[in-house]
Each structure stands twice: as structure tokens, then as C-alpha cells.
Amino acid sequence: MHSHHNILANAQGTAMMHVRTESDVMVNSLPLPMSTGPGVFNSGFM
């Protein structure tokens, strides 16, 4: 089970590693199972 803290920490870490600008476009080709879905989905909004 994922805690809220784990999901937010994963999203924040992903956002810091992949710095984006306003001109960037995000394309997601990954499947969204329980293991990668929350991190990929939440980091897109940061």
C-alpha cells in the first residue's frame, strides 16, 4: 500500500529530476498500473 507521503515524495523527486519549461509538451506512453501510475500522473501536475 502506498502512503500519501510516498506518493508525494515520488512526484516531487520526479519533478526535480525532469525540469520542464512552459514550452515543453508531456507525452506519456507508459501503462498506468499501480506501480508507475501514481508517480507519473502526479508528477505531471507539479
C-alpha positions, 0 to 999 in steps of 0.5 A: 500500500502506498502512503500519501507521503510516498506518493508525494515524495515520488512526484516531487523527486520526479519533478526535480529530476525532469525540469520542464519549461512552459514550452515543453509538451508531456507525452506519456506512453507508459501503462498506468498500473499501480506501480508507475501510475501514481508517480507519473500522473502526479508528477505531471501536475507539479 
